[in-house]
Every structure is written in structure tokens, then in C-alpha cells.
Amino acid sequence: MDVLGDVYVAVFATVMFGSMLANVVLNVGRVSDELCVTRGCHEARSLLPWTVALAVLVVTLALSRLLGPVFVTPAVGSWLLPTPVDRAELLRPRLVKILVICVLGVCPIVAAAAVLAGFGVGPTVGLVGVSALLGVAGVSLVALAQRRQGPVARLVTWSLALALWATLLTLATRRLPLVGTPEVFSTAWLAVLLAAGVAAVIATVRALRSLAHLRDRAVTPGGQLAPGLSGALASLDLALLFDVLLAHRWRRHDAVRPRRGGPSGLGALLWTDLTRLRRAPQPLVTLAAVVVVPYAGVVAGAGRIVVLVAALAGFLATLPLLSGLRVLVRTPGLARLMPFSVARLRWAVLVVPTGLAVLFGLACGPAVGQGLEVPAGAGLLLGLAVGLSGLASAVRWVTGRPPDYSRPLVSTPAGGVPTNLYGSAVRGFDVLLLTTAPMLLAPTVRGGEASLLLTAVVLAYLTGRR
Amino acid sequence: MTSPRPRLLQVRGLTRRFGEVTVVAGLDVDVASGQAVVLAGPNGSGKSTVLRCVTGADVPTEGSVELDGRPLDERDPAVRSALAVVMDDLDFFPDLSVVEHLDLFAKAHCMPEAEPLVDEVLAEVGLVAQSGQLPGTLSSGQRRRLALASAFVRPRRLLILDEPEARLDVDGVRWLTERLRAEKGVGLGILMASHHPGLIEAVADEVISLGGPS
């Protein structure tokens, strides 16, 4: 009876929330039909399903690479993998489950984007089908690459990310011909759907066949990572999530080429940040790449919202630059090894990210200026404020305290909940709203100055508190 | 007649309670230059708690901790320069190699000839071959050696060590014993918790036995 009750609740909740979401999407689509009148808005809207489909594929592949995609729990890794059990038999249900999750994740997101863009029913079904099949093919490809640990999966993921960026760039530079919104399911759709289907079937069959040859070391790291991620998500401790991902990313490297030298005193911390960037320049590339986002927002007619878009892009792209700060915050013992006050120590590891956030802000300045309809000089100041707002939000994220179960708990149907648990979910975004509010309310130089002042106060508080 | 050694650390009436449980009650500890004081006792007797209170990682319920006759405040950079602390929970930057960690600590303290000193300590702790490895790839014993090495590449007047012999092999404990004796010999104070009878006998000038919680 309990199982039936749980199934009933699960189905009821899915149907209820699904219908609510569908209703929201349909209404937003109708509103967009009325409000989206400029050419830029039409371009952005017609591009939306394609960019969303590309973005979903990139995220799917990135998550697959992160977890394996085939992985086993530490218990299975310890007790079953060393036995003569048929490894393909053991791993097959896991891969199939991941493929099903992939389809269930891709379909509603792409469908929502297609409906928002005003696609007809046929093309919506076609795009959803193609995206789901390509998602399956991509996950299977990563599973195939898992056997040899080669660069294929990484190259495919980065190529798709590059395609996504190029799409945004063409929109931002207004070089994109109007794509239009397809109304009917043409034979071209059928051909693409068939091609994607064939790719998905071939990749899946080959991936399933390769399961027997997967090594222990290929499937256990994902199993060690998954409990850490789910634990961090369950407690909404996003900073812990950052720790888990950071540790996992670097555990895959056996050794690095040490870089010695550099200045003494606080400069030594700055030097280590530069060493990090030389060792792994991806965060730098990402930060440079997302400069295109606010420009695309301007073309799409986002207006003042460009401020939020640019700050959010800066926030997310700055996070990987703050690994040094995060480790020092989470490990007081490490901070105590150095002869500096907490605030000086944290400022020292913020020098490089702050410099990059300033450059990011200045690069976004013209877009922010256009969005807020201010002169170029004011746009640069407002862009600077946007860049530093993103930095402050990221600092808020990585310096967040974990949920404190030693304090009085709030009684909920889900059990006792720490008072700061729900606040963890909006950490970073709260600072983003606070520091961009002056620019949204008063899109002038004064608004930018007020925003900079607020950002300075927030940063001083976050770096100074113990 | 020799002159009395200058007192570095003075702990008076240190008490730490966790709810109803008193882990440490009214403990007095004095550590002078060139003296090693060892806290001994069974698991849960409060050794690490005392060290955490002394280093400022925890706050005593009652009592005082003074360094050079002044209240010890670990936020003070001068105190951080004087105290070399290796507790059991030391973690590292996941993206910096072994040698980069030691370079960072030595240079943060503006040590003259930092890199030759780091090379020397690396050789001493047996981590030369691992100098390019990231901490996540080290064994637990190697991580312990790295933690100990971090204390020897920087200026220090008082060493505070929590079970420094933990996870070290026989050679490692032998090296540690000699190193701590040498540190004492050049006038450093040592306050440490240990379970290792040989290490205690070789290094300790005074042993304080802690009982269990009450």
C-alpha cells in the first residue's frame, strides 16, 4: 500500500507541476507573440530553440563526462567489480537508466523553447526528437570513450560549446539571417530525425557492447563523485558542491609541471593564482567567451535586463577563478599557516579575479550602455559595476557557510530544517540583485556609482568576516 | 647555574565543555623555549581539544592562553609567524603541487632563500619524487609528511603538533624524532599530542597525562 501511495503522489505531483509549467510556457509564448515586434527580437526568438537544444546537449555531454557516464557506487566497486560477475550485465541497466534520464531531461526543455519560439506542433516534435536522439548518441559516445579514456568526448563537447558560442556571436554581431519559425513537419525534418535516430542506435549498441571492457578505474570515480554531489545538493550547500567538483577535477591529474619563483609576502598568493591560470586557462577562456552574452541580449531587445544578464554571466564565469579563495575559506588551518589577517589573505587571492572581473566589465560596457541607453563613457562605468557585481556574487557563493544543524531547526513536513538552508539556494543571486538594483532603478552614472559602492561594502564584509 | 629558559606559552585554567560533558577541566600548561611538552592520554581525553583551544581554532569555556605574556590571538599576524601548527585536519589546495605548496608557505613568510630551503625540507621528508604531484594523489602518509614539511619551511618559535607520528612509517617516525630534538636544540618550544611511547620518551621534557571526559 505504501508503494502505491508513493506512486500516486509521484504521478500526481508530476502531472500537476507539469501542467502548471506547460501552462506558463504557453502563456509566455502568447505574450511573446504580442510583444516581440523588433527584428532583433524576432532573430533572438527564432534562434532560441536551436541555442537551447545546443546548450542542453553541451550540458548533457559535460555531465556525462563528469560522472562517466557509466558509474558504480563505491559498494559495488568494492564488492562486485572484483568478482567474476559479467561486467556488461552489471553495467547495462546503469547505462540504460542514464539514457532514459537524458531523454527525460532533454525533451521538456527543448519543447518549452520551441513553444516559446512559436514553432508549429510538427517542428516542435521534430526538434525534440532530434535533440533527444542526439543526446542519446552523445551520452553513448562518451560511454564508448570511457573505455579508452581518449580525447573524443572532450573534443565533441568543446566543439558543441564552440558552436553554441558562435551562434550567440552571430546574433550579437547582427550577422545572422532571420531563421524563421517552421510551421510544418517537412521532409527535411524527417531526414534529420532519421539520421539522428541511426546515430543514436549505432552509438548505443556500440556503447552497450563496450561495457564488458570497461575498467574498474573508469567506472569508480563517478561513483565516488555522485554521493558527494547528491549530499551537497540535498543540503543545498552549493559551496560544498564547488569543493566536490574541484577535488574531482584535479584528482584525475597525476602530476603537474611545478612552477616556481615569484614574489614573497602577499605576492606569493597572487603568484599561485597566476600559476593556476597558466595550468588551467579554461576559466579565462570561458570568461572571455561569455562577454558575447550581453551583446546578444541587447540585440534581442533585453533593454535594462542586459544588466542582469551581464552580471549573471560574469557571476557564473567568475566562479571557477575563485578556487584559491574557496579553499582558504573552507580550511582555516591552511589560512593559519600564513602570517596574514583573514581579510588581507582573502584580498590577496582576489587580486587576479578582480582584475579579470574589471576587464570583463569593461568589455561588457558598450552592451550595458546600449541596453541602458546611456553615453559610451557612462556605459563603461556601468559595465565596470556589472563586472564587479558578478565578482561579488561569486565571492558570496564561495564564502557561504554550510547549513548549521547545531542551531534551532524549523519543523517542516520533510523534518527539521536549519534556518539558513533555504537561503543557501539563493546565495550569490541575492548579492547580484542587491548590487545591480541601483543600475536597474537609476540607469545613470549615479546608479553605477551606487552599485560600485554597494559592491565594495559587500566585498569588504565577505572578505573580513571570520 | 643555568639561567631559566624564557617562557613562550602559558595556559591557565583551560576548561572546555561541550554541553554537559567537560572534556578538559582547569588545565595549566607552560612551554618554554627549547622545551617539549607532550599531552598524552587515551582517545577522547581532550588532547586535540587543548591544542585547538591554544591555536585559536576553538574557544575555551574558561581559562587563558598567553604567548610571550600576552593573550594569544591567532588573528594577529605576529602570532601566526610564531606558531607553526600541524593539526590532523590540514587540507591543501587541490590544484597546487607539493613543491608549490611549500614554496607558497615559505614565500608568504618572506623566508630568505626560500626555494633552497624548500628543496632541503623536501629531501628531508622524502617527497622529492612527489614534488610535482597534486595532494589528491598522495598517500595518507605522504600527505602527513607534506603537512609536517609545511611547518619546517617557515619561521617558528613554537611548534604545535597533533599526533605528528600518525600515518608515518618507521623511518618517518625516526626522522620526526630527530627533527623535533633538533628543533628543541635550537631553542624552539614544542607542544604536541602523541600516542607514540618512543617519540614521547625521546622528545618530551614534560608529559601531561589527560584523563577522559567527565
Interface residues (C-beta under 8 A of the other chain):
Chain A: L246 A247 R249 W250 R251 H253 D254 A255 V256 R257 P258 R259 R260 G261 G262 P263 S264 G265 L266 G267 A268 L269 W271 T272 T275 R276 R279 A280 S323 G324 V327 R330 T331 P332 G333 L334 R336 L337 M338 P339 F340 S341 V342 R466
Chain B: T55 G56 A57 E74 R75 P77 A78 R80 S81 L83 V85 M87 D89 L90 D91 F92 F93 P94 D95 L96 S97 V99 E100 D103 L104 F105 K107 A108 H109 C110 M111 A114 E115 S131 G132 Q133 L134 G136 T137 S150 R154
